[in-house]
Amino acid sequence: MKFFTNIIWGFIWGEVIGYIGSQLLSLTYNFWAVGIVGMVIATLVPFVVDLFTESTLKTENKNNK
């Protein structure tokens, strides 16, 4: 369920950021492309953050011993 929520919010934030960015750069706005990119990024970010925090926690535990 956590990933489903990430996908929905990624779509919403992708649309908002994509629309604002397209207006600032005077580009055409592609609803589907922006939504899909937002969903993919929202799905990948938790995995990447988890990798960095997990390795950091392991390093800190080794240093504290």
PLY file of the C-alpha trace (Angstrom):
ply
format ascii 1.0
element vertex 65
property float x
property float y
property float z
element edge 64
property int vertex1
property int vertex2
end_header
0.00 0.00 0.00
2.95 2.32 0.69
4.11 2.09 -2.92
0.62 2.68 -4.28
0.47 5.94 -2.31
3.92 6.91 -3.62
2.80 6.29 -7.19
-0.32 8.42 -6.80
1.54 11.31 -5.16
4.35 10.99 -7.71
1.81 11.38 -10.47
0.25 14.43 -8.82
3.55 16.16 -8.05
4.90 15.24 -11.48
1.93 16.95 -13.09
2.31 20.09 -10.98
6.07 20.37 -11.51
5.76 19.45 -15.20
3.09 22.06 -15.83
4.97 24.83 -14.05
8.22 23.87 -15.78
6.63 23.77 -19.21
5.10 27.21 -18.68
8.38 28.71 -17.46
10.32 27.27 -20.41
7.54 27.86 -22.98
7.40 24.18 -23.90
4.39 22.05 -24.78
2.91 20.19 -21.86
2.60 16.40 -22.28
0.21 15.10 -19.62
1.04 11.38 -19.93
4.82 11.68 -20.22
5.08 13.93 -17.17
2.78 11.67 -15.14
4.68 8.50 -16.00
8.06 10.07 -15.23
6.71 11.32 -11.90
5.40 7.86 -11.00
8.71 6.18 -11.89
10.72 8.67 -9.84
8.33 8.34 -6.89
8.74 4.56 -7.05
12.55 4.61 -7.24
13.30 7.30 -4.63
12.36 5.18 -1.55
14.67 2.38 -2.72
17.59 4.75 -3.28
17.07 6.50 0.06
16.88 3.12 1.78
20.17 2.04 0.23
21.96 5.16 1.46
20.49 5.13 4.95
21.08 1.40 5.38
24.76 1.69 4.46
25.13 4.73 6.72
23.58 2.90 9.66
25.92 -0.06 9.15
28.93 2.28 9.09
27.82 4.10 12.23
27.28 0.80 14.06
30.77 -0.39 13.15
32.31 2.88 14.38
30.46 2.74 17.72
31.76 -0.72 18.64
0 1
1 2
2 3
3 4
4 5
5 6
6 7
7 8
8 9
9 10
10 11
11 12
12 13
13 14
14 15
15 16
16 17
17 18
18 19
19 20
20 21
21 22
22 23
23 24
24 25
25 26
26 27
27 28
28 29
29 30
30 31
31 32
32 33
33 34
34 35
35 36
36 37
37 38
38 39
39 40
40 41
41 42
42 43
43 44
44 45
45 46
46 47
47 48
48 49
49 50
50 51
51 52
52 53
53 54
54 55
55 56
56 57
57 58
58 59
59 60
60 61
61 62
62 63
63 64
